[in-house]
Protein backbone atom coordinates (compact mmCIF):
# COMPACT_ATOMS: atom_id res chain seq x y z
CA UNK A 1 0.00 0.00 0.00
CA UNK A 2 2.80 2.43 0.88
CA UNK A 3 4.60 1.81 -2.40
CA UNK A 4 1.43 2.35 -4.41
CA UNK A 5 0.72 5.58 -2.50
CA UNK A 6 4.16 6.87 -3.46
CA UNK A 7 3.49 5.89 -7.09
CA UNK A 8 0.47 8.17 -6.90
CA UNK A 9 1.66 11.11 -4.79
CA UNK A 10 5.23 11.68 -5.98
CA UNK A 11 4.58 11.99 -9.75
CA UNK A 12 1.41 13.99 -9.11
CA UNK A 13 3.40 16.38 -6.88
CA UNK A 14 5.86 17.01 -9.71
CA UNK A 15 3.06 17.45 -12.27
CA UNK A 16 1.17 19.76 -9.89
CA UNK A 17 4.25 21.96 -9.53
CA UNK A 18 4.82 22.11 -13.28
CA UNK A 19 1.14 22.82 -13.97
CA UNK A 20 1.12 25.63 -11.41
CA UNK A 21 4.27 27.17 -12.87
CA UNK A 22 2.85 27.10 -16.40
CA UNK A 23 -0.60 28.33 -15.36
CA UNK A 24 0.65 31.24 -13.24
CA UNK A 25 3.22 32.21 -15.85
CA UNK A 26 0.28 32.96 -18.13
CA UNK A 27 -2.33 34.12 -15.58
CA UNK A 28 -1.96 36.89 -12.97
CA UNK A 29 -3.44 35.69 -9.63
CA UNK A 30 -4.99 39.13 -9.06
CA UNK A 31 -7.04 38.76 -12.27
CA UNK A 32 -8.69 35.43 -11.40
CA UNK A 33 -12.45 35.04 -11.16
CA UNK A 34 -14.29 32.29 -9.30
CA UNK A 35 -17.97 31.78 -10.21
CA UNK A 36 -18.10 35.22 -11.82
CA UNK A 37 -16.64 37.05 -8.82
CA UNK A 38 -13.06 38.33 -8.55
CA UNK A 39 -10.84 36.41 -6.13
CA UNK A 40 -9.72 38.74 -3.31
CA UNK A 41 -7.01 36.53 -1.83
CA UNK A 42 -3.32 37.29 -1.44
CA UNK A 43 -1.10 36.06 -4.28
CA UNK A 44 0.49 33.54 -1.90
CA UNK A 45 -2.93 32.09 -1.03
CA UNK A 46 -3.87 31.86 -4.73
CA UNK A 47 -0.58 30.12 -5.56
CA UNK A 48 -1.00 27.69 -2.65
CA UNK A 49 -4.61 26.79 -3.43
CA UNK A 50 -3.74 26.54 -7.13
CA UNK A 51 -0.88 24.14 -6.42
CA UNK A 52 -3.03 21.90 -4.24
CA UNK A 53 -5.82 21.84 -6.83
CA UNK A 54 -3.38 20.88 -9.61
CA UNK A 55 -1.82 18.27 -7.29
CA UNK A 56 -5.27 16.84 -6.50
CA UNK A 57 -6.18 16.56 -10.17
CA UNK A 58 -2.86 14.89 -11.01
CA UNK A 59 -3.19 12.54 -8.00
CA UNK A 60 -6.68 11.52 -9.12
CA UNK A 61 -5.27 10.71 -12.56
CA UNK A 62 -2.42 8.67 -11.08
CA UNK A 63 -4.78 6.84 -8.71
CA UNK A 64 -7.07 5.96 -11.61
CA UNK A 65 -4.09 4.59 -13.53
CA UNK A 66 -3.10 2.42 -10.54
CA UNK A 67 -6.70 1.25 -10.24
CA UNK A 68 -6.73 0.20 -13.89
CA UNK A 69 -3.43 -1.66 -13.52
CA UNK A 70 -4.67 -3.91 -10.72
CA UNK A 71 -4.64 -7.60 -11.50
CA UNK A 72 -7.67 -9.81 -10.93
CA UNK A 73 -6.17 -11.32 -7.77
CA UNK A 74 -5.60 -7.84 -6.28
CA UNK A 75 -9.17 -6.81 -7.04
CA UNK A 76 -10.71 -9.91 -5.41
CA UNK A 77 -8.87 -9.45 -2.10
CA UNK A 78 -9.69 -5.76 -1.81
CA UNK A 79 -13.41 -6.24 -1.02
N, C-alpha and C positions, 0 to 999 in steps of 0.2 A: 504493500500500500504506500509506504513512504517513497519508494522509487518511482512509482507511477505519479505520485503527487509532484515530485520534482520534475518529471517529464512534462507535466502540465504547467507548473508555476514558473519555472526558470525561462523557457522559451517565450512564454507569454509576457513575462516581465521585460525581456529585451524588446519584443515587438511593441509593447505598450510605450516604452521609452522612445523608440524610433517614431511611432505614430504621433506621439505628442510633439516631438521635435519638428516633424514635418508639418503637422497641423498648425502649430503656433508660430511657425516661420511664415506661414501664409495668412494667418488670422490674428488680429490684435485682440487680446482678451477683453479690452475695454469696449469693443464693438460687438460683443456677442449678445444674442437675444435668446431667451428661453420662453417658449410658448407665447411669443409676440411681445414680451416685455424685456427691456434691457437688463442685463445682469449687473448688479451693483456690488460685486464682490471685489476684494483686492486682487491684483494680478497673481499673487502667490496662491491664493485660494483657488482661483480659476485654473492655474497650472496644476495644482495638486488634484483637484476633482477631475480635471481632464485626464491626467495620467491614470488615476484609478479607474476611470470609465474605460479608457483604451485597454488597460490591463485586464479588466473584467471581460471585455469582449474577446480579447485574444485568449484568455484562460478558458472561456466557454468553447471556443473553437478547438483548442487543444484537448479539452476534456471530451468533446464529441468525437474527436479522432481516436482517442484512447478507448472510448466506448465501442467504436466500430471495429477496433482491432482485437477485441476480446475473442478468445476461442470459445467453442461450445462448452468445454469443461469449466471454464471460468464463469461463464454465464449461469450454469446450472447451480453452482455452489454459492452464488451471490444472493439467492432468494431466501 
